[in-house]
Amino acid sequence: MTQMRLHLSFPEERVREPIVYEICRTFPVVVNIRRADISENSGWMELEMDGELADIERTVVYLRDRGVIVAPLEKSILEG
């Protein structure tokens, strides 16, 4: 099992979409929102994501394909 901390930045056209809900339903990962700031025009979120590394990587690809900017936070991968 792997845990990764990610910083997500949402462009205006994605702010109102339920992206966290979608990834929880689509991928076998557990998401914990650590911090977030969402407004009408933009937003960002820090997530902890737990799961198999391959599933986390597929989730990141999905987010990027949706226009979300994804950046790992320092020391973000913890394998257990």
C-alpha positions in Angstrom: 0.0 0.0 0.0 1.3 3.5 -0.9 0.3 6.9 0.3 0.9 10.0 -1.8 0.3 13.6 -1.0 -0.7 15.7 -4.0 -1.5 19.4 -4.7 -4.3 19.8 -7.2 -5.1 23.1 -9.0 -8.4 23.4 -10.7 -9.0 25.7 -13.7 -12.3 27.7 -13.8 -14.1 25.2 -16.0 -13.4 22.3 -13.6 -14.2 24.0 -10.2 -17.9 23.0 -10.1 -17.3 19.4 -11.2 -17.4 16.6 -8.6 -13.9 15.4 -9.4 -13.1 13.9 -6.0 -16.3 12.0 -6.1 -15.5 10.7 -9.6 -12.1 9.4 -8.7 -13.4 7.7 -5.6 -16.0 5.9 -7.7 -13.7 5.1 -10.6 -10.4 4.1 -8.9 -9.7 1.8 -5.9 -8.0 4.7 -3.9 -8.9 6.3 -0.6 -8.8 10.1 -0.7 -8.4 12.3 2.3 -8.7 16.1 1.7 -6.1 17.8 3.9 -6.6 21.4 2.8 -8.5 23.2 0.2 -9.6 26.6 -1.1 -12.3 26.7 -3.8 -13.9 29.8 -5.2 -16.2 30.4 -8.2 -13.2 31.0 -10.5 -10.4 28.7 -9.3 -9.4 26.3 -6.6 -6.7 24.2 -5.1 -6.7 21.1 -2.9 -4.1 19.1 -1.0 -5.0 15.4 -0.9 -3.6 12.3 0.6 -4.3 9.3 -1.6 -3.9 5.8 -0.4 -3.8 2.7 -2.6 -1.6 0.6 -4.9 1.0 2.8 -6.7 -0.3 1.8 -10.1 -3.9 2.8 -9.1 -2.6 6.2 -7.8 -0.7 6.8 -11.0 -3.8 6.0 -13.1 -5.8 8.4 -11.0 -3.2 11.2 -11.5 -3.3 10.6 -15.3 -7.1 10.8 -15.1 -6.9 14.1 -13.3 -4.4 15.6 -15.7 -6.6 14.5 -18.6 -9.4 16.4 -17.1 -7.3 19.6 -17.0 -6.4 19.5 -13.3 -2.8 20.5 -12.5 -1.3 17.8 -10.3 2.0 18.2 -8.4 3.4 15.9 -5.7 4.1 17.5 -2.4 7.6 17.0 -0.9 8.2 13.6 0.6 4.8 12.6 -0.7 5.3 8.8 -1.2 5.1 6.7 1.9 5.1 2.9 1.3 3.8 0.6 3.9 
